[in-house]
């Protein structure tokens, strides 16, 4: 094993299943200590078991990112233990529902934005000082092509991802003269629960497993690109 991430510390949200779990296992296999953030304690423990069995190491942080105020609490323990954060992967997200704009339920609309946009902004706000302490800090955020396609019935999800893209690219421009690099990842169609919500009649086996997308994230971490959308 090349251990391309040896001695790196990586925090991954939405790490209890799907693409987030795949990223966590890939990064751990490459030598990183992975900090797994998600609501599901059981899911986190399952991912941790696989990582430990493969010889990797992880820290579990059960946290509902919809409680955006709680995100501020991530920074102090990270600083006390590692003094830095090398990699941030903002992977957690939700679709909400596919429906006409005028029919969207306000509470659900706000929840989609709270997770897809506000939580990622709070992660940036809380963890930027630690990312800047890394010799080569990397912040990656998951986006989708629907942010640029204006597809019918996708208003909340598409608008939230478009907002996230603007935030990430603005952040990238602001840190361009530092060692920190900020990029977006569009993993494309993947066999995840989120995909099943959007396309319930679709044959899930038509798309690749989440684990196959992890290499995209590793490539982005190892790249010196800034403000780029990988994949799509």
C-alpha positions as CSV (number, residue, x, y, z in Angstrom):
1,X,0.0,0.0,0.0
2,X,1.3,3.4,-1.0
3,X,-0.1,5.2,2.1
4,X,-0.6,8.4,0.2
5,X,-2.3,10.0,3.2
6,X,0.1,8.8,5.9
7,X,-0.1,11.0,9.0
8,X,-3.0,13.0,7.6
9,X,-6.2,13.8,9.6
10,X,-9.4,13.8,7.6
11,X,-12.9,14.7,8.7
12,X,-15.8,13.3,6.6
13,X,-19.4,14.2,7.0
14,X,-22.2,11.7,6.1
15,X,-19.7,9.0,6.8
16,X,-22.0,6.3,8.1
17,X,-23.1,5.0,4.6
18,X,-22.9,5.5,0.9
19,X,-20.2,7.7,-0.6
20,X,-19.1,9.0,2.7
21,X,-18.4,5.6,4.1
22,X,-16.5,4.7,0.9
23,X,-14.3,7.8,1.2
24,X,-13.6,7.0,4.9
25,X,-12.5,3.5,4.1
26,X,-10.3,4.6,1.2
27,X,-8.6,7.4,3.1
28,X,-8.0,5.2,6.1
29,X,-6.5,2.5,3.8
30,X,-4.2,5.2,2.5
31,X,-2.9,6.0,6.0
32,X,-5.1,8.8,7.2
33,X,-6.8,9.0,10.6
34,X,-10.4,9.5,9.7
35,X,-12.9,11.4,11.8
36,X,-16.4,10.1,10.9
37,X,-19.3,12.5,11.3
38,X,-22.9,11.4,10.9
39,X,-26.2,11.0,12.8
40,X,-26.3,7.2,12.8
41,X,-24.3,5.7,15.6
42,X,-24.9,2.2,14.3
43,X,-23.8,3.1,10.8
44,X,-20.6,4.8,12.1
45,X,-19.7,1.8,14.2
46,X,-20.1,-0.5,11.2
47,X,-17.8,1.7,9.1
48,X,-15.3,1.8,12.0
49,X,-15.3,-1.9,12.3
50,X,-14.3,-2.3,8.7
51,X,-11.6,0.3,9.0
52,X,-10.2,-1.3,12.2
53,X,-10.3,-4.7,10.6
54,X,-8.2,-3.4,7.7
55,X,-5.7,-1.9,10.0
56,X,-6.9,1.7,9.9
57,X,-7.9,4.2,12.6
58,X,-10.9,6.3,13.1
59,X,-12.7,8.6,15.5
60,X,-16.5,8.6,15.6
61,X,-18.4,11.8,16.1
62,X,-22.2,11.2,16.2
63,X,-23.6,14.6,15.2
64,X,-26.8,15.8,13.5
65,X,-25.5,18.5,11.1
66,X,-29.0,20.0,11.0
67,X,-28.1,21.3,14.5
68,X,-25.7,23.8,12.8
69,X,-24.7,25.5,16.1
70,X,-23.2,22.1,17.3
71,X,-20.8,22.2,14.4
72,X,-18.8,24.9,16.2
73,X,-17.9,22.3,18.8
74,X,-15.8,20.3,16.4
75,X,-12.9,22.6,16.3
76,X,-11.6,22.6,19.9
77,X,-11.2,18.8,20.3
78,X,-9.5,18.6,16.9
79,X,-7.1,21.3,17.9
80,X,-6.3,19.8,21.3
81,X,-5.5,16.4,19.8
82,X,-3.9,17.2,16.4
83,X,-3.4,20.9,16.2
84,X,-4.5,20.8,12.5
85,X,-6.9,19.3,10.0
86,X,-5.5,18.2,6.7
87,X,-8.7,17.2,4.9
88,X,-12.3,18.2,5.2
89,X,-15.0,16.4,3.1
90,X,-18.4,18.0,3.2
91,X,-20.3,15.0,1.9
92,X,-23.6,15.0,3.9
93,X,-26.6,16.1,2.0
94,X,-30.3,15.6,1.3
95,X,-32.6,15.9,-1.7
96,X,-35.8,16.7,0.1
97,X,-38.6,16.0,-2.4
98,X,-39.1,16.5,-6.1
99,X,-42.1,18.8,-6.6
100,X,-43.0,22.1,-8.3
101,X,-41.4,25.2,-6.7
102,X,-44.7,26.7,-5.5
103,X,-45.8,23.5,-3.8
104,X,-42.7,23.0,-1.7
105,X,-43.3,22.8,2.1
106,X,-41.3,25.7,3.8
107,X,-40.1,23.5,6.6
108,X,-38.6,20.9,4.2
109,X,-37.1,23.7,2.0
110,X,-35.4,25.2,4.9
111,X,-34.1,21.8,6.1
112,X,-32.5,21.1,2.7
113,X,-30.7,24.4,2.8
114,X,-29.7,24.0,6.4
115,X,-27.9,20.7,5.6
116,X,-26.6,21.3,2.0
117,X,-25.6,24.9,2.5
118,X,-25.6,26.2,6.0
119,X,-23.9,23.2,7.6
120,X,-21.1,23.3,5.1
121,X,-20.6,27.0,5.7
122,X,-20.5,26.4,9.4
123,X,-17.9,23.7,8.8
124,X,-15.8,26.2,6.9
125,X,-16.2,28.8,9.6
126,X,-15.3,26.4,12.4
127,X,-12.5,24.5,10.7
128,X,-10.7,27.0,8.4
129,X,-8.1,27.8,11.1
130,X,-7.2,24.1,11.5
131,X,-7.1,23.6,7.7
132,X,-4.6,26.5,7.4
133,X,-2.4,24.7,10.0
134,X,-1.9,21.8,7.6
135,X,1.1,21.7,5.2
136,X,-1.4,21.1,2.4
137,X,-5.0,21.6,3.6
138,X,-7.8,20.3,1.4
139,X,-11.5,21.1,1.6
140,X,-13.8,19.1,-0.7
141,X,-17.6,19.6,-1.0
142,X,-20.0,17.3,-2.9
143,X,-22.1,18.9,-5.6
144,X,-24.3,17.7,-8.4
145,X,-24.9,18.5,-12.1
146,X,-28.5,19.5,-11.3
147,X,-27.1,22.7,-9.8
148,X,-26.4,23.8,-13.4
149,X,-29.2,22.1,-15.4
150,X,-32.5,23.8,-14.2
151,X,-34.3,20.5,-14.1
152,X,-38.0,20.5,-13.3
153,X,-39.0,19.6,-9.8
154,X,-35.4,19.8,-8.4
155,X,-35.6,23.3,-7.1
156,X,-34.6,23.0,-3.5
157,X,-31.8,20.5,-4.1
158,X,-30.5,22.2,-7.2
159,X,-30.6,25.6,-5.7
160,X,-28.8,24.4,-2.5
161,X,-26.1,22.8,-4.5
162,X,-25.7,25.9,-6.7
163,X,-25.3,28.0,-3.5
164,X,-22.8,25.5,-2.2
165,X,-20.8,25.8,-5.4
166,X,-20.7,29.6,-5.2
167,X,-19.6,29.4,-1.5
168,X,-16.8,26.8,-2.3
169,X,-15.5,28.7,-5.3
170,X,-15.5,32.0,-3.4
171,X,-13.7,30.3,-0.5
172,X,-11.2,28.9,-3.0
173,X,-10.5,32.3,-4.4
174,X,-10.0,33.7,-0.9
175,X,-7.4,31.1,0.0
176,X,-5.6,31.0,-3.3
177,X,-2.4,32.5,-1.9
178,X,-2.3,30.0,1.0
179,X,-1.5,26.3,1.1
180,X,-5.2,25.4,1.4
181,X,-7.0,24.2,-1.7
182,X,-10.8,24.1,-2.0
183,X,-12.6,22.0,-4.7
184,X,-16.0,20.4,-5.5
185,X,-16.7,16.8,-6.4
186,X,-19.6,15.7,-8.6
187,X,-19.7,12.0,-8.2
188,X,-22.4,11.4,-10.8
189,X,-25.1,8.7,-10.6
190,X,-24.3,6.3,-7.8
191,X,-26.1,3.5,-6.1
192,X,-27.0,5.3,-2.9
193,X,-30.1,5.8,-0.7
194,X,-30.2,9.5,-1.9
195,X,-30.3,8.3,-5.5
196,X,-33.1,5.8,-4.6
197,X,-35.2,8.7,-3.1
198,X,-34.9,10.7,-6.3
199,X,-35.5,7.8,-8.7
200,X,-37.5,5.1,-6.9
201,X,-38.5,3.3,-10.1
202,X,-34.9,3.1,-11.3
203,X,-32.9,-0.2,-11.3
204,X,-30.1,0.6,-8.7
205,X,-27.8,-1.9,-10.3
206,X,-27.5,0.4,-13.3
207,X,-25.1,2.6,-11.3
208,X,-21.8,1.9,-9.6
209,X,-21.4,1.3,-5.9
210,X,-20.5,4.2,-3.7
211,X,-17.0,2.7,-2.9
212,X,-16.1,3.2,-6.6
213,X,-16.3,7.0,-6.2
214,X,-13.7,7.2,-3.4
215,X,-10.8,7.4,-5.8
216,X,-12.2,10.7,-7.2
217,X,-11.9,12.2,-3.7
218,X,-8.4,10.9,-3.2
219,X,-7.3,12.3,-6.6
220,X,-8.7,15.7,-5.6
221,X,-6.8,15.6,-2.2
222,X,-3.6,14.9,-4.0
223,X,-4.2,17.6,-6.7
224,X,-3.0,21.2,-6.4
225,X,-6.2,22.3,-8.2
226,X,-8.2,25.1,-6.6
227,X,-11.8,26.0,-7.3
228,X,-12.3,23.0,-9.6
229,X,-15.3,20.7,-10.0
230,X,-14.0,17.1,-10.3
231,X,-16.1,14.5,-12.0
232,X,-19.6,15.1,-13.3
